[in-house]
Amino acid sequence: MTYHKNTSLFRVLVLPGSLRKSAFTGLLIRAFDQYKPDYIELCHADISKLPVYNQDLELPEPSFLKEFKDQIRSCDGVLIVTPEYNRSIPPVLKNALDWASRPQVAPGTGVWAGRPTAVAGVSPYSLGAFGAVHHLRQVLVFLNMPTMQQPEFYLTFAIDKFDDEGKLIDNDTIKHIQNFWEHYIAFSKKILAIKK
């Protein structure tokens, strides 16, 4: 695998689908961080600073967009962890994807292109954000972000999977996270080898 800047770390940008402080999204991201391999470094994107996308603001490129794109470029891959809003993608997540895709010379040529991506859904209900994840995959295809298809990750009934302090206590989910990371790294190796 080609690691970032010739270091031993594989850097993964984490995009949350919710900004709520106590969101299950944040708790699941924390669990992904806790149970990742030692050679993976998670870089957390603060997408709360991005204004609502407006094409009138994209040129000259604003400083907030330059900073966001620099953070994306500094990472090797992407992990998106999202809830579901009305069977679709939370607007804050779509907004971040849209901003970083602009301006572009041609579709699929922006800063997102070619970065191995993994997606996880989380919900207090029975579907685990299934609708949001599949709607999101449609967007990622257009952005030319190669996305791991299997194993899928849908955390259902999330309220039962964490203790009062926000720690993941469900052993099956812990094993699923570890397996997910293993498959994601194997997937990333293939994608990055192709990019060479």
N, C-alpha and C positions, 0 to 999 in steps of 0.2 A: 504494500500500500504506500502511496505517496502521502506523507504527512505534511502538515502545514509548516512552511518555511524551514524545512529540513530538521524539525524537532521530532521528538518521539510522541508528540500528542496529535490526536485527530480531533480537530475542533468542530463542534456541531452548534450551529445557531439555533436557539430555541425560540419559536414564535408561539405565544399564548393566544388562545381565542377569547379570553376573558380578562378584564382588568380588575375585577372585584377582588379585594384583599383576601377574603376567605374562600375564594372560588375553588371548586374541586380541580379545576384546570391547574392551578398553582400547586395544589397538594400532589397531583400526579406528576407534575414536572419535578418536584422535589424528590419523589420516589424514583423517577428515572435517573436523577442525578445520584442518588444514594446507591443504586444497584447497577450503575454503569461500570464497564471495565476501567481499570486505572489509567489506561492510555487515551481515554476519551475526556475531553474538556468541553463542558457546556458553556456557551456564551449566550447570555440572556438579552434579548432584544427588548428595549423599552419602547413599545409602539404607541404608548399613551401620548407621546409628545408629537405625534404626527397629526396635522390638521386634516380635516375632511378633504379628500382629493379634489383639486380644482386645476384644470389644465392651464388656466391663466397664471398659475403660480409656478409652473415647472421650469420655465426659462426666464431669466438665467437661473440655473439650478440653485435652489435655496440651500443654506447651510445644513438644515436638518436632514435634507435628503442626501447630501454628500456624506454626512456622518453615518447615516443608516446604510448607505451603499458600501462605505468603507468597512463597516462592521460585517456586512455580508461577504465581501471579498476576503476578509481575514479568516473566514471559516471554510471548512472543507465540505460540510454537509448541512442539512437542515432537518430539524425535528419540529413538527407542528402538533400541538396538543390543544384540542378544541372541544367546547360544548356545542350544543345545537340550539339555534334560535329559530323557531317556527319552521322546522325541517330544512334549515339552510345554515350558511356560514355566518358567524357573528360579524357585524359590519366593521368592527375594529380590525379584525384579521384580514378581511377583504381589502380594506383601506391600505393596510401595510403592503400587501402583495401588489396592489395597483400602483402605489407610489414608487416602489423600487423598480417596477417594470418600465417606468417612464423617465425621460423620453427614450424612444427606441427607433432604430433605423428600420427594423423589420420585426414582425412578430417572432417571439422566441429567441431573441438575440440579446436580451438584457442581462443584468447582473445575476438573475436567478438561474439562467440557463445552464444546464449540465450538472447542477449540484445534486448529488444523491439525497433523496428526501424520504422521510418516514412520517406517517400520520397516525395519531392516536385520538380516539374520541372518548369522552367521559360524560356521564349523565347520572343524575339521581334516579332515573327511570330505567325501563327495561330494554331500551334499544341502544343505549350507549353512544348516542349521537350518530347513529348510522346514517341518517339523512344528510347531516352536515359533512361527514367524512366523504360520502360519495359525491356530493355537490362540489366539495373542495377538490377532489381528484380531477374533475372536469376542468377546473381553473388551472391546476398544475400542469395538465397536459398542454394547454395553450402556452403556458409560460416556459415550456420545454424543460421542466423539472422532472427528471426520471424518478419515479416514485415506487418504493417497494410495495409489491402487491400482497405478498404473504410472508409472515403471518399477519393477519389483520389484528387491530387492537381496539376493542370496544369495552370500556369499563362501565358496567351496568350497576345500578343500585349503589352508587359511590358512597352514599352516606353510611353504609354498613361496612365499608372497606377501610375506613380511617378511624383512629381513636380521637378522643377529645382534644388532643394536642396536634392533630393533623398528621400523625404518623401512620403509614400504611401497615395494616395488621393482617391482611389477607394473604396467606401463603401462596395460593394459586396465582394471584396477581403478581406477587414478587417473582415467582418462577416465570410467568409470562413476560415480564419486563426483561429478565435476564436472557430469555430465549429470543425476544424481540431484538435486543442489542446484538446478539450473536448473528442473527440473520441480517441485520442492517449492515454490520461491518462486512460480511461476505458480499452483500449486494453492492456496497460502496466500492469494494475492491474491483469488482467487475466494471462498474461505471467509470471509475477513475482510470482504469487501464485502457478502456475504450477511448477516453478523452485524450490520452497521450497520442 
